[in-house]
């Protein structure tokens, strides 16, 4: 049975061109992938390396944190963005959220180029609302419910930013502190028409 790729090899595979499968990496990394049958060296100059069908399958099966398949239609777990109907906040939910957050930290370690866990990864940048909501729920912030105040995370027209609403004052500041600890940049703003205070949050890159 072929050994699974190392974390460094996995990063090379995940960084392949999404269309052609062309790889970038050190000669040693590329040679190891060829030996495992996950890449091949093109016979013509410049002799670039490309993923084989087996390499493509590994890339497409990119690891996702348990249940951070967060609001996928068939997912078991959904990060609460606020505004949901009646929800269950029992011990099982607490365990699910904790497990999802730990899975997300592991995904950061596996997919960030330097293995860093203190800043968001590609999955979070592609699922901004769910990622920010998971960070808030995992830290114990209550989402807004039918009869309860709490946070709401919403998409914005900006490509890498979400809006986070919460009761003004300490609750909103606490959400900002949580997101910053989770690797997000935040700023507090006021909506011109409603005068509602909110956070604009985006994933930190460095």
C-alpha positions in Angstrom: 0.0 0.0 0.0 1.4 3.4 -1.0 2.3 5.6 2.0 0.3 8.8 2.2 2.2 11.9 1.2 4.0 13.9 3.9 2.7 17.3 5.0 5.3 19.0 2.8 4.3 16.8 -0.2 0.6 17.5 0.5 1.2 21.2 0.3 2.9 20.7 -3.1 -0.1 18.6 -4.3 -2.6 21.2 -2.9 -0.7 24.0 -4.7 -1.0 22.3 -8.1 -2.5 24.3 -10.9 -6.3 23.5 -10.7 -6.6 23.0 -14.4 -3.4 21.5 -15.7 -2.2 19.9 -12.5 1.3 21.4 -13.0 3.4 21.2 -9.8 5.9 23.5 -8.1 8.3 22.2 -5.5 11.8 21.2 -4.8 13.5 18.5 -7.0 13.4 16.1 -4.0 9.7 16.7 -3.4 8.8 16.3 -7.0 11.0 13.2 -7.4 9.3 11.6 -4.3 5.8 12.3 -5.8 6.9 10.6 -9.0 8.2 7.6 -7.1 4.8 7.3 -5.3 2.9 7.5 -8.6 1.3 10.8 -7.7 3.2 12.9 -10.3 5.0 12.5 -13.6 7.8 14.5 -15.3 6.9 15.7 -18.8 9.3 14.3 -21.4 9.7 17.6 -23.2 11.5 20.7 -22.0 11.1 22.4 -19.7 10.3 19.0 -18.1 7.6 20.3 -15.7 6.0 17.9 -13.3 2.2 17.3 -13.3 -0.2 15.3 -11.1 -1.2 11.8 -12.2 -4.9 10.8 -11.9 -3.9 9.4 -8.4 -2.4 12.7 -7.5 -5.6 14.5 -8.6 -7.7 12.2 -6.5 -5.6 13.1 -3.4 -5.9 16.8 -4.2 -9.6 16.6 -4.6 -9.9 14.7 -1.3 -8.4 17.7 0.5 -8.9 17.2 4.3 -11.6 19.3 5.9 -12.1 19.6 9.6 -14.6 17.2 11.0 -18.0 18.7 10.3 -16.6 22.0 9.2 -18.3 20.6 6.1 -20.2 23.1 8.0 -23.3 24.0 6.1 -22.8 21.6 3.3 -26.3 20.4 2.2 -25.6 16.9 3.5 -23.4 18.0 6.3 -24.0 16.8 9.9 -22.8 20.1 11.5 -23.5 23.7 10.6 -21.7 26.6 12.1 -24.3 28.9 13.5 -24.2 32.3 11.8 -27.0 33.8 13.9 -30.7 34.2 13.1 -31.5 30.4 13.0 -34.8 29.1 14.2 -34.9 27.0 17.4 -31.6 25.3 18.1 -30.3 22.7 20.5 -27.6 24.1 22.8 -27.0 20.9 24.9 -23.8 19.1 25.7 -23.8 17.3 22.3 -23.7 20.6 20.5 -20.8 21.8 22.7 -18.8 18.7 21.8 -19.6 19.1 18.1 -18.4 22.7 18.0 -15.3 21.8 20.0 -14.5 19.0 17.6 -15.1 21.2 14.5 -12.8 23.9 15.9 -10.0 21.4 16.6 -10.4 20.0 13.1 -10.1 23.5 11.7 -6.9 24.1 13.6 -5.6 20.8 12.2 -6.6 21.9 8.7 -4.6 25.1 9.2 -1.6 23.1 10.2 -1.9 20.8 7.2 -2.6 23.5 4.5 -0.9 26.7 5.6 2.5 26.8 3.8 4.4 27.2 7.1 2.1 25.0 9.1 0.8 27.9 11.2 -2.3 27.5 13.2 -2.7 31.1 14.3 -4.1 32.4 11.0 -6.9 31.3 8.7 -6.3 28.8 5.9 -7.6 28.5 2.3 -10.8 26.7 3.4 -11.7 29.7 5.7 -11.0 32.2 2.9 -13.4 30.3 0.7 -16.1 30.0 3.4 -15.8 33.3 5.2 -19.2 33.4 6.9 -19.0 29.8 8.2 -15.4 30.2 9.3 -16.0 33.4 11.3 -19.2 31.9 12.9 -17.3 28.8 14.0 -14.6 30.9 15.6 -17.3 32.8 17.6 -19.4 29.8 18.5 -16.3 27.8 19.6 -15.3 30.6 21.9 -18.7 30.5 23.6 -20.4 33.5 22.1 -24.2 32.9 21.7 -25.6 33.3 18.2 -28.7 35.4 17.8 -31.9 33.3 18.3 -35.6 33.9 17.9 -35.9 35.4 21.3 -32.2 36.0 22.3 -29.6 38.6 21.4 -26.3 37.4 20.1 -24.0 37.6 17.1 -24.9 37.5 13.4 -22.3 36.9 10.7 -23.2 38.0 7.2 -21.5 38.2 3.8 -20.5 41.6 2.4 -19.7 42.9 -1.1 -16.0 43.0 -0.2 -14.2 39.8 -1.4 -12.5 38.9 1.8 -14.6 40.4 4.6 -17.7 39.5 6.6 -19.9 41.7 8.8 -20.4 40.7 12.4 -23.3 42.2 14.3 -23.8 41.8 18.1 -25.3 44.0 20.9 -23.3 47.2 21.0 -20.7 47.7 23.7 -19.0 44.8 25.4 -20.6 41.9 23.4 -19.4 43.5 20.1 -15.9 44.2 21.5 -15.7 40.6 22.8 -16.5 39.2 19.3 -13.7 41.4 17.9 -11.3 40.1 20.5 -12.2 36.5 19.8 -11.8 36.9 16.0 -8.5 38.6 16.4 -7.2 35.8 18.6 -8.4 33.4 15.8 -6.3 35.2 13.2 -8.8 37.7 11.8 -8.4 41.5 11.4 -11.4 43.5 12.6 -12.6 47.1 12.6 -15.7 48.6 14.1 -18.0 50.7 11.8 -21.4 52.3 11.8 -24.1 51.8 9.2 -25.0 55.2 7.8 -28.7 54.7 7.6 -29.5 52.7 10.7 -26.5 53.9 12.9 -26.0 50.2 13.9 -22.5 49.4 15.0 -20.9 46.3 13.5 -17.5 44.6 12.8 -15.9 44.2 9.5 -13.6 41.1 9.8 -11.2 39.6 7.3 -8.7 36.8 7.6 -5.2 37.8 8.4 -2.5 36.8 5.9 0.6 37.2 8.0 
